Amino acid sequence: MVGRFGAATAEQQVTGHEEGTTVARTTRTDDAAKLLEKIAAWPEEQRAVGERLHALVVAAVLELRPRLYYGQPGYARGGPVLVFFRNDDGLISFGLTEKANRSATDPLVESAWFVNALDAAAERRLTAVVRTAAG
C-alpha cells in the first residue's frame, strides 16, 4: 500500500516491500519451482539433459524467467515465452516461439532442434541461439 502523496507507508519502509513486489517475486519463484518439478519427473537420462538445458538458458540470458509453456519448460523476458524445450517419449527438442528474435537472412529459418547430447559445441551453439532469441 502506498501512503499519502505516493510515498511508502511506514510498514513498507520497515519491511522494504512495496505493493506488488512480493507477489511478483513469489510468482517467479513458484514458476521456477513448477518448471524444475516438471524436469525432475522425467526419466533419469532426459532429466540430466533437461537440468543442463535449464542451466544453459538461465546462464545465457540472466533476464529470462522460467515458466511452464504448454506444460513444458519455457523461458520469457517479462512477456511471452521465447524459448522452450520438451521431452516427448525420450526425445528432447529445443525450440523458439514465434515471439523470439530470429535471424531472417535466410528464407528457411531454424526454429527447433533435437537434442541428442550436450557436448561443449552443442552447449555453445544453444547459448548463442538463446542469446539471439532474447534479442
C-alpha atoms as one frame of an Amber mdcrd trajectory, in Angstrom:
protein
   0.000   0.000   0.000   1.231   3.469  -0.767   0.830   6.284   1.739  -0.267
   9.808   1.114   1.232  11.523  -1.962   2.635   8.222  -3.306   5.165   7.758
  -0.504   5.769   4.349   1.027   3.956   3.636   4.280   5.915   3.159   7.489
   5.339  -0.609   7.274   6.735  -0.713   3.741   9.764   1.270   4.802  10.443
  -1.190   7.620   9.881  -4.349   5.540  11.291  -2.963   2.302   8.261  -4.169
   0.341   6.044  -2.209  -1.957   2.696  -3.444  -3.203   3.117  -5.992  -5.984
   6.838  -6.574  -5.463   6.400  -9.542  -3.140   3.689 -11.010  -5.350   5.875
 -10.763  -8.471   8.850 -12.304  -6.669   6.666 -15.145  -5.298   5.158 -15.834
  -8.709   8.611 -16.078 -10.307   9.731 -18.464  -7.571   6.583 -20.573  -7.970
   7.013 -20.673 -11.764  10.628 -21.798 -11.453   9.686 -24.451  -8.887   6.942
 -25.838 -11.152   9.342 -25.950 -14.089  12.014 -27.760 -12.055   9.390 -30.212
 -10.739   8.426 -30.968 -14.342  12.039 -31.736 -15.268  12.536 -33.778 -12.075
   9.648 -36.042 -13.126  11.413 -37.023 -16.363  13.318 -40.319 -16.620  16.917
 -40.068 -15.386  18.648 -39.703 -18.766  16.273 -36.986 -20.010  16.234 -35.326
 -16.582  20.018 -34.820 -16.711  19.726 -33.193 -20.151  16.746 -31.097 -19.024
  18.589 -29.846 -15.947  21.590 -28.908 -18.078  19.388 -27.143 -20.655  17.716
 -25.185 -17.855  21.115 -24.119 -16.504  22.291 -23.112 -20.002  19.238 -20.975
 -20.725  19.244 -19.065 -17.442  23.017 -18.520 -17.652  22.871 -17.367 -21.290
  20.433 -14.519 -20.586  20.021 -13.645 -16.920  16.746 -11.770 -17.536  14.952
 -14.877 -18.836  12.493 -16.276 -16.315  11.404 -19.912 -16.297   7.746 -20.870
 -16.541   5.732 -23.718 -17.937   4.773 -23.326 -21.591   2.072 -25.769 -22.693
   3.186 -27.909 -19.746   6.856 -27.892 -20.760   9.867 -25.763 -19.700   9.765
 -22.305 -21.270  11.636 -19.045 -20.699  10.381 -15.478 -21.077  11.702 -11.985
 -20.513   8.796 -10.070 -18.976   6.397 -11.129 -21.708   5.708 -14.141 -23.877
   7.885 -17.252 -23.842  10.805 -17.010 -26.272  12.498 -20.421 -25.983  11.355
 -23.784 -24.689  12.297 -27.437 -24.592  10.266 -30.590 -24.235  10.577 -34.296
 -23.658   8.420 -36.450 -25.905   8.872 -40.181 -25.320  12.564 -39.794 -24.542
  13.281 -37.378 -27.390  14.188 -33.871 -26.255  13.605 -30.950 -28.564  14.606
 -27.320 -28.092  12.687 -24.601 -29.885  11.923 -20.950 -30.439   8.462 -19.451
 -30.296   7.115 -17.002 -32.859   7.949 -14.209 -30.372  11.677 -14.981 -30.368
  14.113 -12.728 -32.193  15.345 -14.699 -35.208  17.859 -14.086 -37.905  15.775
 -13.562 -41.023  18.576 -13.510 -43.580  17.756 -17.000 -44.876  14.418 -17.925
 -46.452  14.358 -21.056 -44.263  14.980 -20.134 -40.604  15.847 -22.744 -37.984
  13.396 -22.784 -35.093  13.738 -26.210 -33.452  16.407 -28.803 -32.787  16.514
 -32.335 -31.422  18.975 -32.583 -28.552  20.752 -35.935 -28.811  23.572 -34.977
 -26.439  25.083 -31.907 -24.846  28.782 -31.594 -25.525  30.744 -28.344 -25.390
  29.969 -27.499 -29.035  26.231 -28.099 -28.605  26.206 -26.000 -25.424  27.957
 -23.107 -27.188  25.511 -23.295 -30.087  22.459 -23.392 -27.812  23.829 -20.485
 -25.761  24.142 -18.448 -28.970  20.611 -19.437 -30.032  19.171 -18.315 -26.673
  21.043 -15.002 -26.769  19.822 -14.305 -30.312  16.253 -15.309 -29.423  16.233
 -12.952 -26.435  17.489 -10.107 -28.598
